[in-house]
Amino acid sequence: MRTFDAESRVLRTTNLSATKTLSDFRGVFVAVLVAVCIGSIGCSKPIKVGPEESVPGQVVDLSIEGADFEKVEDIEVTFARRPAPVVRVIDQTTVEVMVPPLEPGEVEIVVKKAGRQIGKAKTKIRPSPLRRVFFTMQDGRIELKRVRPYTGHMDRVASRGRRLSYDVLTEDGRLLYTGAIRHPEGGQFEVFGHPKPPKKRRGPVRVEGSIPFSIKIPYSEGKTIVRLYDVEKGVDLTDPRARDERRLITEFTVTDE
C-alpha cells in the first residue's frame, strides 16, 4: 500500500508539473503574440470605409476603432500598395483619404500609424461618370465656358512645375475630389478648337490671348462647386499641409447644361 501511495503521489506530482509546464508555455505563447501585435508588424483591425465603393480621386472616410489618430504625418495609407494622400484627421478614429489612380475592381486598403500596421480592409473601385468642364484663361482671369458629360478616366494629377490645382465640393461644402493640371500659362496644355496647337517647349512660354483648357470632375447630383488655385513650382500637393500654400484664383458653381 505504501508503494502504491508513493507511486500515486509521484504520478500526481508529475501531472501537476506537466500542467504547470503547459500553463507556462501558454503564457509565453500569449506574450509572444502580444509582442508581435505591439511590434513593427502590428495587429490589423477592420477598417470601416465610407462610402464602401469609390472612384479614383474621391475622398473617403476610413474609421478604425481605437486608432487614436492625431497627426497626419504619422499616418500612411495604401490602396493596392499605392500611396493614398491623407487629407485630414477628422477625430481619433477617422481620417479622410483620397483614393489614388486605380483600375476598377476590388483592392486592399492598409493603414499604418508611425510605421505600424493598424488596419486592413477590402474596397471596390468603380468607373465613374464624369463631367468635363471647359474654361478659358486670359491675363490670369478664368472664365467657365461649358460643361459636358464624359466617360473615361480622370486626368493624371500633375506633380511638377507650376500647376493649376482644383477642389471639387458638394453644395454644402463637402470635399469630393482634388486634382491638379499643368498651369495653362506654362505653355503645355491641350487646346480645343484650334487647328494647330502650339508645340511643347522647355521652360516658361509666354502665351498671348485666351487660353482654353479643361478638367475632369466626378459627377455629383445637384450643384457642384469647383475652386481653382495657383500652385507655384516646388509645392508638394501630396503633403496635406502644402494645400495651405495654394493661392485661390476663383470658384464656379457647375451644373449640367
N, C-alpha and C positions, 0 to 999 in steps of 0.2 A: 504493500500500500504506500509506503514512503517513497519507494521508487516511482510509482505511478504519479504520486503528488508532485514529486520533483520534476518529472518529465512534463507534467501539465503546466507547472509554473514556468518551465523553460519554454514550452510552446507558447504560453500566453505572453511571456516576455518578448519572444521572437516576433509574434504577431503585432504587439504594441510597437516594437522597434520598426517593423516594416510599415505600419500605419503612419508612424511619425515621419519616416523617411519619405513616404509618398506625399504626406502633407507638406513637408519642407520643399519637395520637388515642385508641387503645385504652386507654392508661394513664390518660388524662384521663377517659375514659368510666367505667372501673372506679373511679377516685377519686370521681367524682360519685355512683356507686351506693353506695359506702361512706359518703359524706357523708349521703346520703338515709337509709341504714339507721341511722346514729347520730344523726340529727336528730329533729325533733319527730314526723315521720310514723312512723318505726320500721319494722323488718322483722319481720313476724309469723312465729312458729314454730308448728308444730302443737301443739294442746293435747290431752293425754290426759285424758278425762273419765271419772270413776268414781263411780257406775255410768254407763253410756252413755245410759240412759234415766232420767228422774227426774220428780218431780211438784212443783208449786209448794209452797214451804216446806221442801222436803227439802234436807239439807246434802250437798253433793257435793264430791269432790276434783278440783282442777284442777292438772295437772302440766305444766310447760314445761321442757324441757332447757335448762340454762344461764341460768335466770331470775334466780338469785341473790336470791331473796326475803329480806327482813329485817324491815321494819316494815309492819304492817297499813295504817297511814295513807298509805303510798306506793303502795298497790295499788288500782286501780279496775277493777271487773268489771261488764260489762253482758250481759244476755240479751235479745236482740231490742231492743237500745237501752234496756232498762230496768235501772236500777242494781240490783246484787245485793250484799247485805251480805257482806263478808269476815269470817268467823267467827274464823279464826286462821291463822297461818303454821305449817305442820307442819315443813317444812325448807326448804332453799334453792330447791327446785324445785317444791314443792307447797303449795297453800293450800286451806283449807276455805271454801266459799261456800254461802250459802243461795239457792236458786232463787226468784226473785220471782214474784208472781202473773202467770200467763200462760195463754192458751188452749192446748189440746192441739195438737201439731204440731211441725214441725222449726223450730228457731230458731238464730240465730248467737250464739256467745259471743265476746266481745272482752275481752282483758286488757291493761291499761295499767299501767306502772310509772313513777312520777314523771312522768306525763303522756305517756309514750312507749308506743306500741302494741308489745307484745312477743309476743302470741299470739292466735290465732283458730281457731275450730272450730265444727262443727255438732253439735247435740244434739237429742234428741227429748223433748218434753214430753208426758206421757201423763196421762189421767184416773186418779185414784187411788181405790181402795176405801178408805173411811174408817171410823172409829169416831166415834160421838158419845157423849161422856162427860158425864153429868149429875151435878151437885153441888148442895149447899145450903151457904149461909154464914150463920152467926149469931154475933154478938159476936166477929168475927174468926176464928172456927173454921170449917173447911171439912170437909164430910162427903161422901164418894163415895156416890152413890145407885144408879146403874145404868149399863150400857154397852150401846149398840145399834149394829148395822151401819148405815152411812149411805152414800148415793150422791149425789154432788153436788160442790160447790166448797168449798174451805177458806174460813174466815171471813177477811174483810179485817182486816189487822193494825192495831189501834188505835195511833195515834201521838201523841195529845194527852191532857192531863189525867192524873189518877190512873188507873193501869191494873193489871190482873192479868196478869202475864207467865207463860208456861209453857214448859218444855222437855220434849220427848218423847225418851226414850232407850231403847235396847235393854237387855236384861237384863244385858249385860256392860258397860254404861255408854257406848255409842257414841251420840252425838247424832244424832237423826233429823230433828227439827223444832223450831223455836222460834217462838212467836207471842205475841200479846197481845190482850186484850179490855178494854173499859171496866170499871173496877172495879165489882163488883156493889153495893157500898155507896155508889157515886156517884149512884145514883138513875136511871141509864139502863141498863136490862138487859131481857132477854127472859124473861118469866115463863111457866112451863109449868104447865098445870092450874089456872090462875087465871082466873075468868070476866071480870074487869075489871082488866087490867094498869094500874098507875099511869101517869099521863101524864108525858111528859118535861118537865123543868123546867130552867131555867137555874140554874147554881150548885149547890153541895152540897145534897143532900137526905138527911134523916135517915130511915132505913128501919128499922122495928121488926119483930122476928120473923125467921123463917127465910127467906132469900132464895135461890130456885132460879136456877141458871144452867147453861150448858153450853159445852163447847168441842169442836171437831172436830180429830181427830188422824189421822195416817196409819196405815193398817193395817200391822202387823208380826207375823210368825209368833212364837208363844210369848208370853212376858210382856213388857209394856211398862211402863216407869217414867215417871210424869208428875210433874214438880216444879212447884209453883205459887209465884210470887213477887209481892210487893207492890212496885209501882213508883210513885214519887212524881211529881207534876207537874213537867215540865221536863226529865226524863231522856230523852235521845235514844237509843232502843234500836237505831238503825241504826249507832251507833258501838259496835264490839265492846268497847271499854274501859268503856262505860257498863253493861255486863252485871254488873260487879262492884258496881254501886250498887243492885242489886235485893236485896230482903230475902226470904229463903226463908221461906215460911209452912209448907208441908208437902209431902209427896210420897206418891204412891199407886202401887201395882202394879196394872196394868189387864190383864184377860183377857176374852175373850168369855164371855158368860153362856150 
